[in-house]
């Protein structure tokens, strides 16, 4: 069985911010609905409810003009096209792309004395459409 190693992450938040990504987790999900009724056989029944998704990403900060700080601040609170890939920019069966329109509401800026400045944001699906997963750019 093949295994994957996370490296060379690709992330676009309206523009390519891949050079700043330290870690990234995509989480497509559905609400869990309890559909158990009195006709149960003694076990709980469930249905999938509304779809949702989020991508949690930690990025290295750079406050130079037109760098990651400018990109993230401009995208804060704005619905933006999101593209995420986990093994480089080429889309394939071994490196699918995850896409959707997303928004993030918090952009914590700061750090510790003597430590690299980073920020973690959580991008959430924003247009009522589930996250898409595709294996080609066609």
N, C-alpha and C positions, 0 to 999 in steps of 0.2 A: 504494500500500500504506500503510495506517495505521500510525503509530508510537505508542508509549506513552512517556510521561514519568512517572517515579516521583515522586509527590508525595502528600501527604495520606494516607500509609500508615495502614491500620487493622490493629491487632493486639490480640487479646484473649488473655490468659494467665489464664483464669478470670475476669478483669475487663478492661475496656478500658484499655490503656496507650498508646494511639495518640499522645497528646500528647507522649510522650517518645521516640518512634522517630526515629532519625537515618538509619539504613539497614537494609535487610532483604532477605535472599535465601532463597527457598524452594528446596529441592533434593530432589524425589522421585527415587528411584533404585532400581535392581535390582543385585544381585550379578552379576558377569559370570562365567559358568561356561564353561570350555573343554570342548567336547564333541567335539573332534577324535579320530577313531579311525583305525585302519590303513586304512580304506576311503576316506580323504580323496583329493581330486583335487589335492592339493598346496597347499591353502589351509586355514587355520585355521577351525574351526567353533565357534560360540558359542551358548549358551542364556542366557536370563534366569533368574536364581536367585531368591532371596528378595527381596521388596520392602522398602524402607526409606525413611525421609525425615528431613530435618532442616530447621530454619529458623535461620539465623544472623542475629542482630539486635543492633544497637548502639543503646543507649538513653542519653539524658541522665539523670544522677542527680538526685534530689531527696530529701533526707533529712527533709523535714517529716513530721509525723505523718500516717499513712494515705496517704502518697504512694508513688511507684514503689519506693523502697527497702523499705517494708513489704510491698508486693505481691510483689516478687521474692523476698524472704527467706522469706515464707510459702510460696511455690510451689517453692522449692529442694528437689529430691529427691522431689517429689510429682507423681504423674500428674495432669495438668490438661488440660481441654478447650482447644484452641488454634484460633483463627480468624484467618486472615491475608488481607488484601486490599491491592492495590497502588495503587489510585486512589480512595480514600475509602471510606466505610462502605456505600454502596449496591452491592448485588450485581447484576451484569448480564453479558451476553455479553462486553462490553468490560471488565469488572472482576469476573472470577470470584473466588469465595472458595475458599481452601484450608483444609481442616479435618482434625483428627485429635486423638487423645489423645497428649500429649507430656510429656516430662520433661527437666529440665536438672540437671546435677550440679555445675556450677561457677558461682559468682556473684562475680567479682572486683570488689572495691570499692576505690576510691582515685582517684588522679589526680596531676597535676603542679601545682606552685605557679603560680598565675596563669592556669591553663587550666581550661576547663570540665570538670567531672567527668562521665565517661561510663563505661559498662560494656558489654561484649559478651558475650552468652550464646549458646549453641547448644542449641536445643530439639530433642530427638530423639524420633521415634515410639516409643511405649512399650507399645502393647497388641497388637502383632502384626497390626494392620490398616493397609493402605497409606493414604497421604494421599488424601483425597477432593478433587475439584475440581468445583464446581457453579456454574451460571450464574444461579441464582435462590435466594431464601430459602425457597421453598415446600417 
